[in-house]
C-alpha cells in the first residue's frame, strides 16, 4: 500500500520526515518496503497484513499514526449539492443473495461533464501507483485510496430499468469486464444486475457496457459490503484481480459505507460538476451489534512480561477508538469499532497495547538460559519406533494431511463420511486423511515412476475421523507401513516392532476381509486390537499403476504402543539347555490359513514347544491342484534338562496326528 505524505497530511499533522514516519509505522506493524519521491512528494510503500484491511487507505494509516503520536485525526467534512430530484426516481436496489452482500447503496449524480482530472488529483493518484482515466473514474479511485471503501460508477443511461439486483450469477451468463476480459460466470459468483442481466462482477470489476465515457451525463454510484470469501474465489476463478477486490477480500467497514458514498459523490461533483439526487438507495440487511471485549490488567503483564501503567493502557485504547471502560480495579471493557475486524479476544487487545506502547520497551536478556528437559514418553517412543523401522530398511515419509478422493477411497473401510475443507485452495486434495496407507502407496507409485524398486516406507502421523457429538475430529496418531514383498515381511516387521517395545506382548493376527486387500488380518496385542495389515488386491494396485508389484501395507495405533511401552517387561535368562528344531512340510487344502495351522499345533503341543515359525509355501508339481505345500518349523526345549530326540519324535508324531485330524494335513515325503 503506497501512502503519499502530502495526502496523509490532510488527515493528521505530519511534522516528521518520511523516514521517521516510516519507522513509526513499522513499529506499529506496518513494515516499510521502500520510500520514493514523486513530483516532490514522499511516498512510503507499506506492507499491510491480510487482517488489517482498515490500513489500505490514507485515513486508515492516518488513524494509526495519530494513535502513535497523540495527534488528532481529521476526517473530511462532506457538503453535497443536492438537486430537486429524489433517488427513488432513479433506482431501487435489492439484495437477493444475503450471504454474499451485507449492504448495498446507490446514489445518482446528474449533469456531470466527463473530462480530464485536475492536476492535484491526477498527481496524487499517480504517486500511489494509479493511472488517471477521467475525472469521474479518478474521483472513485481517489475516494477508495482515501477511505479504503471501493466505489463503482455506472453510466446510468446504459442501465436497463430502474432496479439493481445483487444476486448469484446464473449458469451460462457472461459479461465483458472494463479491461476487456470475457468472463464466463458460474452460480458461485456474485453479480450486480439490472433487469436485462449482469452489469458488474460484484466487488471485482464493472462491465464494459456500462462504463463511464465522454458522453456520460448521469452517474449511478455504488458503495457496498461483500462477503470476502465470495470475492476472493470469484477473482481467482476469473483471474481478474483489482484494487477493489484486494480490499473487499480483506473486509471493509460496513458502517462507513454511507459516509464513503457521500464523500465519493462530493469528489465527483467537485471535479466533474453536477448535482446529487436527494437521499440514498440503501439495502442494509442487518446492522451488526457492537462487539465488546474484556481485558484483565493482570493478563497484560503475564503476556508481555512488563508493567504498563493503567492510564497508559486506557490512553492507547482510546486513541485507537476502542472506547475503554474501566470496571473495577482489574477489568477494562472495550467496544470494538466497526473498522477493526481483527479484534475479537483479550489477546488481540493486549497486542494493540504492545505495539503502541513499543516493542522496544520489552527488555531483552543478555544471556539466554535453555533448560534441557527430559523427553516425554511419547517423544521417546516415537524415536525408538523410527530407529527400529530405519534399521529394518524403511524410509520415513512426511505426507500432506489432505488427500485426494482417488488416493483415500480404495482404503476406506469406514461408514462415516470424511471430513473436508471447503476452500478454493483445496479443490481436489480436500479430504482429511482417515488412513495413512493411501498416501504411502502413492509414495511407492512416485518412486516406481522414478525407477526406484523394492520400496519400504513408513509414516508416523495423525489420522482424522469424525467424532460423534463433537465439532472437532477424532485425531489419532498411527504408524503406517508399506513394503514390497510377501505378507510375512510386514508381519515380521510389526512383530519385531512390538517386541522391541514390550517383549512379553503376545501378538495375534486374525483373518479379516478388507476392501483393499486380497488377504488381511486384524492385529491384537492380547485382547486389544491395535491395527491391521494386508496384501494389496490387484484391483487396488492397478488403480495406482502398480500392477507389476506385490505390495503389503499395515497400520498400527501409536497410542496402543504407548500403553505397551509403559508396562514393565520381564526377561528370562539365556537358556541353559539346547533346543531341537523339526521342520514339517504339509500338504493342505488351498483355503486353509496359517492361524488354523498354528492353533491346531498348539492344541496338541507339549510344554516343551517353544516356538512355531512359518517357513514357506510351494505350489506346483508334484502338489495336486487345489492343494499347497506349507513348511513350518517347530522348536522344542526343556528348561530342566537336555531333550532326547526320541522324546521329540513322540511330540512330533502327536502334532502331525492332530493336524491330520483337524485339517486333513498330509506329511509331504517328496
C-alpha positions as CSV (number, residue, x, y, z in Angstrom):
1,X,0.0,0.0,0.0
2,X,1.6,3.3,-1.1
3,X,1.0,6.3,1.1
4,X,1.6,9.9,-0.1
5,X,3.0,12.0,2.7
6,X,1.3,15.2,1.4
7,X,-2.0,13.4,1.1
8,X,-1.6,11.9,4.6
9,X,-1.1,15.4,6.0
10,X,-4.7,16.2,5.2
11,X,-5.9,13.9,8.0
12,X,-3.2,14.1,10.6
13,X,-0.4,16.7,11.2
14,X,2.8,15.1,9.9
15,X,5.8,17.1,11.2
16,X,8.4,14.3,10.8
17,X,10.4,13.2,7.8
18,X,9.3,10.3,5.6
19,X,11.9,8.1,7.2
20,X,10.7,8.9,10.7
21,X,7.0,8.3,9.7
22,X,8.0,5.0,8.1
23,X,9.8,4.0,11.3
24,X,6.8,4.8,13.4
25,X,4.5,2.8,11.2
26,X,7.0,-0.1,11.1
27,X,7.0,-0.2,14.9
28,X,3.2,-0.4,14.7
29,X,3.2,-3.5,12.5
30,X,3.2,-1.8,9.0
31,X,6.7,-2.5,7.7
32,X,8.3,-0.1,5.2
33,X,9.0,-1.6,1.8
34,X,10.7,1.5,0.5
35,X,10.5,5.3,0.2
36,X,10.4,7.1,-3.2
37,X,9.9,10.8,-4.2
38,X,7.3,11.6,-6.9
39,X,6.9,15.2,-8.0
40,X,8.3,16.4,-4.7
41,X,6.0,14.2,-2.7
42,X,7.5,11.4,-0.5
43,X,5.7,8.1,-1.0
44,X,6.0,5.3,1.6
45,X,5.3,1.7,0.4
46,X,3.8,-0.1,3.4
47,X,3.3,-3.9,3.8
48,X,-0.2,-4.4,5.2
49,X,-1.1,-7.8,6.6
50,X,-4.3,-9.5,5.4
51,X,-6.1,-8.9,8.7
52,X,-5.6,-5.1,8.6
53,X,-7.9,-4.1,5.7
54,X,-8.6,-0.9,7.6
55,X,-5.0,0.2,6.8
56,X,-5.5,0.0,3.0
57,X,-6.3,3.7,2.9
58,X,-4.8,7.1,3.8
59,X,-7.4,7.6,6.6
60,X,-6.6,4.2,8.0
61,X,-2.9,4.8,8.1
62,X,-3.6,8.3,9.5
63,X,-5.6,6.8,12.3
64,X,-2.7,4.6,13.2
65,X,-0.2,7.5,13.1
66,X,-2.5,9.7,15.2
67,X,-2.8,7.0,17.8
68,X,1.0,6.6,18.0
69,X,1.9,10.3,18.0
70,X,-1.0,11.7,20.0
71,X,-2.1,13.9,17.1
72,X,-5.8,14.5,16.3
73,X,-7.3,12.6,13.3
74,X,-9.3,14.8,10.9
75,X,-11.9,13.3,8.7
76,X,-13.2,15.1,5.5
77,X,-16.3,17.2,6.1
78,X,-18.8,16.4,3.3
79,X,-21.1,19.1,1.8
80,X,-23.2,17.8,-1.1
81,X,-25.1,20.0,-3.6
82,X,-28.5,18.3,-3.8
83,X,-30.9,18.6,-6.8
84,X,-34.6,18.7,-6.5
85,X,-35.0,15.1,-7.7
86,X,-35.1,12.1,-5.3
87,X,-33.1,8.9,-5.6
88,X,-36.4,6.9,-5.8
89,X,-36.9,8.4,-9.3
90,X,-33.7,6.8,-10.4
91,X,-33.2,3.4,-8.8
92,X,-34.3,0.8,-6.3
93,X,-31.8,-1.7,-5.0
94,X,-32.5,-5.2,-3.7
95,X,-30.1,-7.8,-2.2
96,X,-31.2,-11.2,-3.3
97,X,-28.2,-13.2,-2.1
98,X,-28.0,-12.2,1.5
99,X,-24.9,-14.3,2.3
100,X,-22.9,-12.6,-0.3
101,X,-23.8,-9.0,0.3
102,X,-24.5,-7.3,3.7
103,X,-25.2,-3.8,2.4
104,X,-25.6,-2.1,-0.9
105,X,-26.1,1.7,-1.5
106,X,-26.6,3.7,-4.7
107,X,-26.6,7.5,-5.4
108,X,-27.5,9.3,-8.6
109,X,-25.4,12.3,-9.8
110,X,-26.8,14.3,-12.7
111,X,-25.3,16.9,-15.0
112,X,-21.7,15.6,-14.9
113,X,-19.2,16.5,-17.6
114,X,-16.6,13.8,-18.2
115,X,-13.1,15.1,-19.0
116,X,-9.5,15.2,-17.6
117,X,-8.9,15.3,-13.9
118,X,-7.4,18.3,-12.2
119,X,-3.6,18.2,-11.7
120,X,-3.8,17.8,-7.9
121,X,-6.0,14.7,-8.2
122,X,-4.0,13.2,-11.1
123,X,-0.7,13.7,-9.3
124,X,-1.8,12.1,-6.1
125,X,-3.2,9.1,-7.9
126,X,-0.1,8.6,-9.9
127,X,2.0,9.0,-6.8
128,X,0.3,5.9,-5.3
129,X,0.5,3.9,-8.5
130,X,-2.9,4.5,-10.2
131,X,-3.1,5.9,-13.7
132,X,-5.6,8.7,-14.5
133,X,-8.6,7.7,-16.6
134,X,-11.1,10.6,-16.4
135,X,-12.4,12.8,-13.7
136,X,-15.3,10.6,-12.7
137,X,-13.3,7.4,-12.5
138,X,-10.4,9.2,-10.9
139,X,-12.8,10.5,-8.2
140,X,-13.9,7.0,-7.3
141,X,-10.2,5.8,-7.2
142,X,-9.3,8.8,-5.1
143,X,-12.1,8.0,-2.6
144,X,-11.0,4.4,-2.4
145,X,-7.4,5.3,-1.7
146,X,-8.6,7.9,0.9
147,X,-11.2,5.9,2.8
148,X,-10.5,2.2,1.8
149,X,-14.1,1.6,0.6
150,X,-14.1,0.7,-3.1
151,X,-16.9,2.5,-5.0
152,X,-18.0,1.9,-8.6
153,X,-19.6,4.4,-11.1
154,X,-22.1,3.2,-13.7
155,X,-23.2,5.2,-16.7
156,X,-26.9,5.4,-15.6
157,X,-28.2,5.9,-19.1
158,X,-26.7,2.5,-20.1
159,X,-28.6,0.6,-17.4
160,X,-32.0,-1.0,-18.2
161,X,-34.9,-0.2,-16.0
162,X,-34.7,1.3,-12.5
163,X,-33.8,-1.7,-10.5
164,X,-30.5,-3.1,-9.3
165,X,-30.2,-6.6,-8.1
166,X,-27.4,-8.2,-6.1
167,X,-27.7,-11.9,-6.9
168,X,-25.8,-15.0,-7.8
169,X,-24.9,-15.4,-11.4
170,X,-26.9,-17.8,-13.5
171,X,-25.2,-20.7,-15.3
172,X,-24.1,-19.6,-18.7
173,X,-24.3,-15.8,-18.1
174,X,-21.4,-13.8,-19.4
175,X,-20.0,-10.3,-19.1
176,X,-17.2,-8.4,-20.6
177,X,-15.3,-6.5,-17.9
178,X,-13.9,-3.0,-18.2
179,X,-10.5,-4.3,-19.0
180,X,-11.9,-6.3,-21.9
181,X,-11.9,-9.7,-20.3
182,X,-14.6,-12.2,-21.3
183,X,-16.0,-13.5,-18.0
184,X,-17.9,-16.8,-18.0
185,X,-19.9,-16.7,-14.8
186,X,-20.9,-19.5,-12.5
187,X,-23.6,-19.8,-9.9
188,X,-21.0,-19.4,-7.1
189,X,-20.2,-15.8,-8.3
190,X,-22.0,-12.7,-7.1
191,X,-23.1,-10.1,-9.7
192,X,-24.7,-6.7,-9.9
193,X,-27.5,-6.9,-12.4
194,X,-30.3,-4.8,-13.9
195,X,-33.4,-6.5,-15.3
196,X,-31.6,-7.3,-18.5
197,X,-28.6,-9.1,-16.9
198,X,-25.3,-8.6,-15.2
199,X,-23.7,-5.2,-15.3
200,X,-20.7,-5.9,-13.0
201,X,-18.9,-8.7,-11.2
202,X,-19.6,-7.7,-7.6
203,X,-16.6,-6.4,-5.7
204,X,-14.2,-7.3,-8.6
205,X,-14.8,-5.2,-11.7
206,X,-17.5,-3.4,-13.6
207,X,-18.8,-4.3,-17.0
208,X,-17.6,-2.7,-20.2
209,X,-21.2,-2.0,-21.4
210,X,-21.9,0.4,-18.5
211,X,-18.5,2.1,-18.1
212,X,-18.1,5.9,-17.8
213,X,-17.1,7.6,-21.1
214,X,-17.0,11.1,-22.6
215,X,-20.8,11.0,-23.3
216,X,-21.8,10.1,-19.7
217,X,-24.0,12.8,-18.1
218,X,-25.7,10.8,-15.2
219,X,-23.7,8.6,-12.8
220,X,-25.1,5.8,-10.6
221,X,-22.6,5.5,-7.7
222,X,-22.3,2.1,-5.9
223,X,-20.9,1.6,-2.4
224,X,-21.3,-1.9,-0.9
225,X,-20.1,-4.6,1.5
226,X,-19.5,-8.0,0.1
227,X,-18.5,-11.4,1.6
228,X,-14.7,-11.6,1.4
229,X,-14.6,-15.3,0.6
230,X,-17.0,-14.9,-2.3
231,X,-15.0,-12.0,-3.8
232,X,-11.7,-13.8,-3.4
233,X,-12.9,-17.0,-5.0
234,X,-14.5,-15.1,-7.9
235,X,-11.4,-13.0,-8.6
236,X,-9.2,-16.2,-8.6
237,X,-11.5,-18.1,-10.9
238,X,-11.8,-15.3,-13.4
239,X,-8.1,-14.3,-13.0
240,X,-9.5,-10.8,-12.6
241,X,-7.8,-9.1,-9.7
242,X,-8.3,-5.4,-8.9
243,X,-7.7,-2.8,-6.3
244,X,-11.3,-3.2,-5.3
245,X,-11.2,-7.0,-4.9
246,X,-8.0,-6.6,-2.9
247,X,-9.8,-4.6,-0.4
248,X,-13.1,-6.5,-0.3
249,X,-11.2,-9.7,0.3
250,X,-9.8,-8.2,3.5
251,X,-13.1,-6.8,4.8
252,X,-14.4,-3.2,4.5
253,X,-16.2,-1.2,7.1
254,X,-19.9,-1.8,6.7
255,X,-20.8,1.2,8.9
256,X,-18.6,3.6,6.8
257,X,-20.4,2.9,3.6
258,X,-22.8,5.8,3.7
259,X,-20.1,8.3,4.6
260,X,-17.9,6.8,1.8
261,X,-20.8,7.2,-0.6
262,X,-21.3,10.9,0.3
263,X,-17.6,11.6,0.1
264,X,-17.2,10.0,-3.3
265,X,-20.2,11.8,-4.6
266,X,-18.7,15.1,-3.4
267,X,-15.5,14.4,-5.2
268,X,-17.3,13.6,-8.4
269,X,-19.2,16.9,-8.2
270,X,-16.0,18.7,-7.3
271,X,-14.1,17.6,-10.4
272,X,-16.9,16.8,-12.9
273,X,-19.7,19.1,-11.9
274,X,-23.4,18.1,-11.5
275,X,-25.8,17.6,-8.6
276,X,-26.6,14.7,-6.3
277,X,-30.2,13.4,-6.1
278,X,-31.6,13.6,-2.6
279,X,-31.4,10.5,-0.4
280,X,-29.7,7.2,-1.0
281,X,-31.0,3.8,-2.1
282,X,-29.7,1.7,0.8
283,X,-30.5,-2.0,1.4
284,X,-28.9,-2.7,4.8
285,X,-29.9,-6.2,5.8
286,X,-28.9,-6.2,9.5
287,X,-26.8,-3.7,11.3
288,X,-24.2,-5.7,13.4
289,X,-24.4,-5.4,17.1
290,X,-21.4,-3.7,18.8
291,X,-18.8,-6.2,19.9
292,X,-17.3,-5.8,23.4
293,X,-14.1,-7.4,24.5
294,X,-12.9,-7.5,28.1
295,X,-9.2,-7.4,29.1
296,X,-7.7,-8.1,32.5
297,X,-4.8,-5.9,33.6
298,X,-3.0,-8.8,35.2
299,X,-3.1,-10.7,31.9
300,X,-1.3,-7.7,30.2
301,X,1.7,-8.2,32.4
302,X,1.5,-12.0,32.1
303,X,1.6,-12.0,28.3
304,X,4.0,-9.0,27.8
305,X,6.3,-9.5,30.8
306,X,6.3,-5.8,31.6
307,X,4.3,-3.4,33.7
308,X,2.3,-0.9,31.6
309,X,0.6,1.8,33.7
310,X,-3.2,1.7,33.7
311,X,-3.5,5.3,32.4
312,X,-1.2,4.5,29.6
313,X,-3.3,1.5,28.6
314,X,-6.5,3.5,28.6
315,X,-4.8,6.2,26.6
316,X,-3.7,3.8,23.9
317,X,-7.1,2.1,23.7
318,X,-8.8,5.5,23.5
319,X,-6.5,6.7,20.7
320,X,-7.3,3.5,18.7
321,X,-11.1,4.3,19.0
322,X,-11.8,1.3,21.3
323,X,-13.8,3.3,23.9
324,X,-12.2,1.6,27.0
325,X,-14.5,1.4,30.1
326,X,-12.9,0.6,33.4
327,X,-14.8,-1.9,35.6
328,X,-13.3,-2.3,39.0
329,X,-9.5,-2.5,39.5
330,X,-8.9,-5.4,37.1
331,X,-11.1,-5.2,34.1
332,X,-11.2,-2.9,31.1
333,X,-14.0,-3.5,28.5
334,X,-13.6,-2.1,25.0
335,X,-16.2,-1.6,22.3
336,X,-14.7,-2.6,19.1
337,X,-15.1,-0.1,16.2
338,X,-16.6,-1.3,13.0
339,X,-13.4,-0.9,11.1
340,X,-11.4,-3.3,13.3
341,X,-12.4,-6.8,12.2
342,X,-9.3,-8.3,13.6
343,X,-10.1,-7.6,17.3
344,X,-12.3,-10.1,19.0
345,X,-10.4,-11.5,22.0
346,X,-8.4,-10.4,25.0
347,X,-5.1,-11.3,23.5
348,X,-5.8,-9.0,20.5
349,X,-6.3,-6.0,22.8
350,X,-3.0,-6.8,24.6
351,X,-1.2,-7.0,21.2
352,X,-2.6,-3.5,20.5
353,X,-1.1,-2.2,23.7
354,X,2.3,-3.9,23.0
355,X,2.7,-2.4,19.5
356,X,1.6,1.1,20.5
357,X,3.5,1.1,23.8
358,X,6.5,0.0,21.9
359,X,8.1,-3.4,21.5
360,X,11.4,-1.8,22.4
361,X,10.1,-1.4,25.9
362,X,10.2,-5.2,26.4
363,X,13.6,-5.9,27.9
364,X,15.9,-8.4,26.3
365,X,18.1,-10.6,28.5
366,X,21.8,-10.6,27.5
367,X,22.1,-14.3,28.4
368,X,19.6,-16.9,27.2
369,X,19.2,-19.8,29.6
370,X,17.9,-23.0,28.0
371,X,16.7,-25.7,30.3
372,X,17.2,-29.2,28.9
373,X,14.0,-31.2,29.5
374,X,13.8,-34.9,29.6
375,X,11.8,-36.1,26.5
376,X,8.3,-37.1,27.4
377,X,7.3,-40.8,26.9
378,X,5.5,-40.1,23.6
379,X,8.6,-38.5,22.1
380,X,10.9,-41.3,23.4
381,X,8.7,-43.9,21.9
382,X,8.5,-42.1,18.5
383,X,12.3,-42.0,18.4
384,X,12.5,-45.7,19.2
385,X,9.9,-46.6,16.5
386,X,11.8,-44.5,13.9
387,X,15.1,-46.1,14.8
388,X,13.7,-49.6,14.6
389,X,12.0,-49.1,11.3
390,X,15.0,-47.4,9.8
391,X,17.0,-50.4,10.9
392,X,14.6,-52.6,9.1
393,X,15.3,-50.8,5.9
394,X,12.3,-48.5,5.9
395,X,12.5,-44.8,4.9
396,X,10.3,-42.2,6.7
397,X,8.0,-40.1,4.7
398,X,6.1,-36.9,5.6
399,X,2.9,-36.6,3.6
400,X,0.3,-33.8,3.4
401,X,-2.6,-34.2,5.8
402,X,-5.1,-33.6,3.0
403,X,-5.6,-36.3,0.3
404,X,-7.5,-36.7,-2.9
405,X,-10.5,-38.9,-3.1
406,X,-8.7,-41.2,-5.6
407,X,-6.0,-41.8,-3.0
408,X,-8.2,-42.3,0.0
409,X,-11.2,-44.1,-1.4
410,X,-9.5,-47.6,-2.0
411,X,-8.6,-47.8,1.7
412,X,-11.9,-46.6,3.1
413,X,-13.3,-49.3,5.3
414,X,-15.3,-46.6,7.2
415,X,-19.0,-46.0,7.3
416,X,-18.9,-42.2,8.1
417,X,-18.2,-39.5,5.5
418,X,-14.7,-38.0,5.6
419,X,-14.0,-34.5,6.9
420,X,-13.3,-32.0,4.2
421,X,-12.2,-28.4,3.9
422,X,-14.2,-26.3,1.6
423,X,-11.8,-23.8,0.2
424,X,-10.6,-22.6,-3.2
425,X,-7.0,-23.7,-2.5
426,X,-8.2,-27.3,-1.9
427,X,-10.4,-28.2,-4.8
428,X,-9.0,-31.7,-5.2
429,X,-7.0,-32.8,-2.2
430,X,-9.5,-31.5,0.4
431,X,-10.2,-34.7,2.4
432,X,-8.6,-35.1,5.9
433,X,-6.9,-38.5,5.8
434,X,-8.5,-41.3,7.8
435,X,-5.7,-43.7,7.0
436,X,-2.0,-43.4,6.2
437,X,-1.9,-46.3,3.8
438,X,-3.2,-44.5,0.7
439,X,-0.6,-41.7,0.8
440,X,2.1,-44.2,1.4
441,X,1.1,-46.3,-1.6
442,X,1.1,-43.0,-3.6
443,X,4.7,-42.5,-2.5
444,X,5.6,-46.0,-3.8
445,X,4.0,-45.1,-7.1
446,X,6.1,-41.9,-7.3
447,X,9.3,-43.9,-6.6
448,X,8.4,-46.6,-9.2
449,X,8.0,-43.9,-11.8
450,X,11.4,-42.5,-10.8
451,X,12.9,-46.0,-11.3
452,X,13.2,-47.0,-7.6
453,X,12.1,-50.5,-6.7
454,X,11.9,-52.7,-3.6
455,X,10.4,-49.7,-1.7
456,X,9.9,-49.7,2.0
457,X,8.2,-46.6,3.6
458,X,6.6,-45.7,6.9
459,X,5.0,-42.6,8.3
460,X,4.2,-41.6,11.9
461,X,1.4,-39.1,11.7
462,X,-2.2,-38.2,12.8
463,X,-5.4,-39.5,11.2
464,X,-8.7,-37.8,11.4
465,X,-12.2,-39.3,11.7
466,X,-15.5,-37.6,12.6
467,X,-16.2,-37.7,16.3
468,X,-19.9,-38.2,17.1
469,X,-21.4,-35.4,19.1
470,X,-18.4,-33.1,18.7
471,X,-17.4,-30.4,16.2
472,X,-13.8,-31.5,16.4
473,X,-12.4,-34.6,14.7
474,X,-11.1,-37.7,16.5
475,X,-7.4,-37.1,15.9
476,X,-5.3,-40.2,16.4
477,X,-1.7,-40.9,15.7
478,X,-0.9,-44.0,13.6
479,X,2.1,-45.7,12.2
480,X,1.6,-46.6,8.5
481,X,3.9,-49.2,6.9
482,X,4.2,-50.2,3.2
483,X,6.7,-52.6,1.7
484,X,7.1,-54.6,-1.4
485,X,7.3,-58.4,-0.8
486,X,5.3,-61.0,1.0
487,X,2.9,-60.7,3.9
488,X,5.4,-62.3,6.3
489,X,7.8,-59.4,5.6
490,X,5.4,-56.8,7.0
491,X,4.2,-59.2,9.7
492,X,7.8,-59.8,10.9
493,X,8.4,-56.0,11.0
494,X,5.3,-55.5,13.1
495,X,6.1,-58.4,15.4
496,X,9.7,-57.1,15.8
497,X,8.4,-53.5,16.5
498,X,6.0,-54.6,19.2
499,X,8.6,-57.0,20.7
500,X,11.1,-54.1,20.8
501,X,8.6,-52.1,22.8
502,X,7.4,-54.8,25.1
503,X,8.9,-58.3,24.9
504,X,6.1,-60.0,26.8
505,X,3.3,-58.9,24.5
506,X,1.6,-61.7,22.7
507,X,0.6,-60.7,19.2
508,X,-2.2,-62.4,17.4
509,X,-3.2,-62.0,13.7
510,X,-6.8,-62.8,12.9
511,X,-8.1,-63.0,9.4
512,X,-10.4,-60.3,8.2
513,X,-11.9,-59.2,4.9
514,X,-10.8,-55.7,3.9
515,X,-11.9,-54.0,0.7
516,X,-8.4,-53.1,-0.3
517,X,-6.7,-56.4,0.5
518,X,-6.6,-59.8,-1.1
519,X,-5.6,-61.2,2.3
520,X,-5.7,-59.3,5.5
521,X,-5.6,-59.6,9.3
522,X,-6.5,-57.6,12.4
523,X,-3.6,-57.3,14.8
524,X,-4.3,-57.9,18.5
525,X,-2.0,-57.3,21.5
526,X,-3.5,-59.6,24.0
527,X,-7.3,-58.9,23.7
528,X,-6.8,-55.3,22.4
529,X,-7.0,-54.6,18.6
530,X,-4.0,-52.4,17.7
531,X,-4.0,-52.4,13.9
532,X,-4.5,-54.0,10.6
533,X,-2.2,-55.5,7.9
534,X,-2.8,-57.0,4.4
535,X,-1.7,-57.7,0.9
536,X,-3.0,-55.1,-1.6
537,X,-5.5,-56.5,-4.0
538,X,-4.8,-56.5,-7.8
539,X,-7.5,-54.0,-8.5
540,X,-6.1,-51.5,-6.0
541,X,-2.6,-51.9,-7.4
542,X,-4.0,-51.3,-10.9
543,X,-5.6,-48.1,-9.7
544,X,-2.2,-46.8,-8.6
545,X,-0.4,-48.1,-11.7
546,X,1.4,-50.7,-9.7
547,X,0.2,-53.9,-11.4
548,X,3.7,-55.4,-11.6
549,X,4.2,-55.1,-7.8
550,X,3.4,-57.2,-4.8
551,X,2.7,-54.7,-2.1
552,X,1.9,-55.2,1.6
553,X,0.6,-52.5,4.0
554,X,-0.2,-52.1,7.7
555,X,-1.4,-49.5,10.1
556,X,-0.7,-49.6,13.9
557,X,-2.3,-47.4,16.5
558,X,0.6,-45.4,18.1
559,X,-1.2,-44.8,21.4
560,X,-1.7,-48.5,21.9
561,X,2.0,-49.0,21.5
562,X,2.5,-46.1,24.0
563,X,0.4,-48.1,26.5
564,X,2.5,-51.2,25.9
565,X,5.7,-49.2,26.5
566,X,4.5,-48.2,29.9
567,X,4.3,-51.8,31.1
568,X,7.2,-53.5,32.9
569,X,9.0,-56.1,30.8
570,X,10.1,-59.4,32.4
571,X,13.2,-61.0,31.0
572,X,14.2,-64.7,31.1
573,X,17.8,-65.8,31.4
574,X,19.6,-67.3,28.4
575,X,18.6,-71.0,28.1
576,X,21.0,-73.4,29.8
577,X,20.0,-76.4,27.6
578,X,20.0,-76.7,23.8
579,X,16.8,-76.8,21.7
580,X,15.8,-79.3,19.0
581,X,14.2,-78.0,15.8
582,X,12.0,-80.1,13.5
583,X,10.7,-78.9,10.1
584,X,7.4,-80.2,8.8
585,X,6.3,-79.9,5.2
586,X,2.5,-80.4,5.0
587,X,0.2,-80.8,2.0
588,X,-3.0,-78.9,2.8
589,X,-6.2,-77.6,1.0
590,X,-5.6,-74.2,-0.5
591,X,-8.2,-72.3,1.7
592,X,-6.5,-73.3,5.0
593,X,-4.9,-70.3,6.7
594,X,-1.8,-70.1,8.9
595,X,-3.9,-69.3,12.0
596,X,-5.7,-72.6,11.7
597,X,-2.5,-74.5,11.4
598,X,-0.9,-72.7,14.4
599,X,-4.0,-73.3,16.6
600,X,-4.0,-77.0,15.7
601,X,-0.3,-77.3,16.5
602,X,-0.6,-75.6,19.9
603,X,-3.7,-77.5,20.8
604,X,-1.7,-80.8,21.0
605,X,1.7,-79.2,21.8
606,X,3.6,-80.1,25.0
607,X,5.0,-77.5,27.3
608,X,8.4,-78.0,25.7
609,X,7.2,-76.5,22.4
610,X,8.9,-73.1,22.4
611,X,8.1,-71.6,19.0
612,X,6.2,-72.3,15.8
613,X,7.5,-70.5,12.7
614,X,6.2,-70.2,9.2
615,X,8.9,-71.1,6.7
616,X,7.3,-71.0,3.2
617,X,4.7,-72.2,0.7
618,X,5.1,-74.1,-2.5
619,X,2.6,-74.6,-5.3
620,X,3.2,-76.7,-8.4
621,X,4.3,-80.2,-9.4
622,X,4.0,-82.7,-7.8
623,X,1.5,-80.9,-5.5
624,X,-2.1,-81.7,-6.7
625,X,-4.3,-78.8,-7.9
626,X,-6.2,-77.1,-5.2
627,X,-3.5,-78.0,-2.7
628,X,-0.4,-76.3,-1.4
629,X,2.7,-77.4,0.4
630,X,3.4,-75.4,3.6
631,X,6.6,-75.7,5.6
632,X,6.7,-74.8,9.3
633,X,9.4,-75.1,11.9
634,X,8.9,-76.4,15.5
635,X,11.4,-75.6,18.2
636,X,11.4,-77.6,21.4
637,X,13.4,-77.0,24.6
638,X,13.3,-78.4,28.1
639,X,14.2,-75.9,30.8
640,X,15.1,-78.7,33.2
641,X,17.4,-80.7,31.1
642,X,18.6,-81.8,27.6
643,X,15.8,-83.1,25.4
644,X,16.2,-86.5,23.8
645,X,15.4,-86.9,20.1
646,X,13.2,-89.9,20.9
647,X,11.1,-87.7,23.1
648,X,10.8,-85.1,20.4
649,X,9.8,-87.8,17.9
650,X,6.8,-88.5,20.1
651,X,5.9,-84.8,20.3
652,X,6.1,-84.5,16.5
653,X,4.0,-87.7,16.0
654,X,1.2,-86.3,18.2
655,X,1.3,-82.9,16.4
656,X,1.1,-84.5,13.0
657,X,-1.8,-86.6,14.1
658,X,-3.6,-83.6,15.4
659,X,-3.0,-81.7,12.1
660,X,-4.3,-84.6,10.2
661,X,-7.5,-84.8,12.3
662,X,-8.2,-81.1,12.3
663,X,-7.1,-80.1,8.8
664,X,-6.7,-83.3,6.9
665,X,-3.0,-82.5,6.5
666,X,-0.6,-84.9,5.0
667,X,3.2,-85.1,5.5
668,X,5.0,-84.4,2.3
669,X,7.6,-87.0,1.7
670,X,8.9,-85.9,-1.7
